[in-house]
Amino acid sequence: MSQNKSNVFYKSLSKEYKCIDHGAGVYMYDTEGKRYLDLGAGLAVTNIGHGVKEVIDAISAQAAKICYLNGGAFTSQVREELASRIIALAPEGMERVFFCSGGSEAVESMAKIARQYQIEAGRPGKYKIITRWQSYHGNTFGTLSLGGRPSWRGPYENLMLHMPHIAQCNCYRCPYGLQFESCGLPCAEELERVIKYEGAETVAAFMLEPITGTTATATVPPVKYFERIREICDKYDVLLCCDEVITGLGRTGSAFAVNHFGVTPDLISVAKGLGGGYVPIGAVIAHKKVVDAVANGSGILEHSYTFAGMPISCAGANAVVKYITDNGIIEKAAASGELLLAKLRAALLDLDAVGDVRGKGLLIGVELVADKATKKPFDPARNFAGRVSAYCMEHGLLVLSGVTGTADGIEGEALQISPPLTISEEEMDFAVAVLREAIIAASQS
Ligand SMILES: Cc1ncc(COP(=O)(O)O)c(C=O)c1O
């Protein structure tokens, strides 16, 4: 699309954007007929691929009946059905679902529900939410305050809410320079220290991405980290909130990433894979403990949005979740994830520029380094990851990449491998081969 003819306020006002005509399965096709295998699933969204007939039919059928209603005053069959399907997949004890239109709304809603819970539970002084550096929780002022990506917070820093942050749990780049398990998990103990510094009577919740998405790119903590975090939260009446906007509904090979750690959270946010890119939708899943506090207190959830629980969005998501369960997509993601991780490790770890290949299910990170021994990141001016993804795009492969701050919050580049969960082995082999070529090409230029 030529920029000088456009009225769209694009992210980049100088770049020429490819115009996409249609999608099918893991592929997108531009208006010039070029095909791209989408190894990012958009932004980790199109989990069941493009063009699934059952979903399109469900959306059309609902559109013919009713698209919108005031979700605060009425309900619909599809909203009820979707909530039941989500609860059936959710960890034990999760009981109710609040719907909204996307990830930032879901996280913001989760934070507000956590705050309301504390008020209803008779602890009105608890309002702070502790989060982690190198995390991403959304792009509104509230969710940016929760997130820990300095480059995205920077221009708005003076508008941020006070939300204390602790370090990531990242064994490849341990913030304490230690090694698991002899480390004693100081990254988990830091939560207790910060709760005490802030005053336990002021802390409502701790929020984290169980497996980190865009910023520390597919960092998986040890099970013991989660167990300790849960203990600390319980000790201080702090809710454990899992932001599963990217990981929810199967991406990591389990319905929810938190399941890998055997811990039950109090609140979960989901979005991307819930609508699968067919409809904009997000949700907060609440544990019985939270629901009971509201039911036995004011009886009113003090939060909503105009588009909360729209029938057209719920119909699409309902069909997506049905498709996921009917077709064993989560189990497929677990098996494909292991296969793709093994293929990527075999093909990439011998390259000087690849420091780490990690992840769970089909959320995989390839960390790029200038020096493998010291893990020194590339100078961002070199745009190494950008050049890798440009090469891939030229060769028909879409890869999410960038200076994500994986090293220290500012520097450090990674590729995010998060394809549709339906990717085949043949498609994986094509992707892995192009990726290897792309990293070699970027290293030589
Ligand atoms: C973990 C996490 N939380 C929240 C968000 C924000 O979601 P949205 O872009 O739909 O507002 C994202 C988006 O990437 C995310 O990965």
The ligand as a MOL file (V3000), in Angstrom:
LIG
                    3D

  0  0  0     0  0            999 V3000
M  V30 BEGIN CTAB
M  V30 COUNTS 16 16 0 0 0
M  V30 BEGIN ATOM
M  V30 1 C 0.5870 -11.3440 28.0550 0
M  V30 2 C -0.1390 -10.2360 27.3520 0
M  V30 3 N -0.9870 -9.4540 28.0490 0
M  V30 4 C -1.6860 -8.4610 27.4600 0
M  V30 5 C -1.5370 -8.1750 26.1180 0
M  V30 6 C -2.3080 -7.0480 25.4840 0
M  V30 7 O -3.2700 -7.5590 24.6250 0
M  V30 8 P -3.9700 -6.6430 23.5080 0
M  V30 9 O -2.9020 -6.2690 22.5450 0
M  V30 10 O -5.0330 -7.5440 22.9210 0
M  V30 11 O -4.5600 -5.4630 24.1880 0
M  V30 12 C -0.6470 -8.9560 25.3520 0
M  V30 13 C -0.4490 -8.6910 23.9250 0
M  V30 14 O 0.5090 -9.0360 23.3160 0
M  V30 15 C 0.0690 -10.0170 25.9900 0
M  V30 16 O 0.9190 -10.8010 25.3040 0
M  V30 END ATOM
M  V30 BEGIN BOND
M  V30 1 1 1 2
M  V30 2 1 2 3
M  V30 3 2 2 15
M  V30 4 2 3 4
M  V30 5 1 4 5
M  V30 6 1 5 6
M  V30 7 2 5 12
M  V30 8 1 6 7
M  V30 9 1 7 8
M  V30 10 2 8 9
M  V30 11 1 8 10
M  V30 12 1 8 11
M  V30 13 1 12 13
M  V30 14 1 12 15
M  V30 15 2 13 14
M  V30 16 1 15 16
M  V30 END BOND
M  V30 END CTAB
M  END
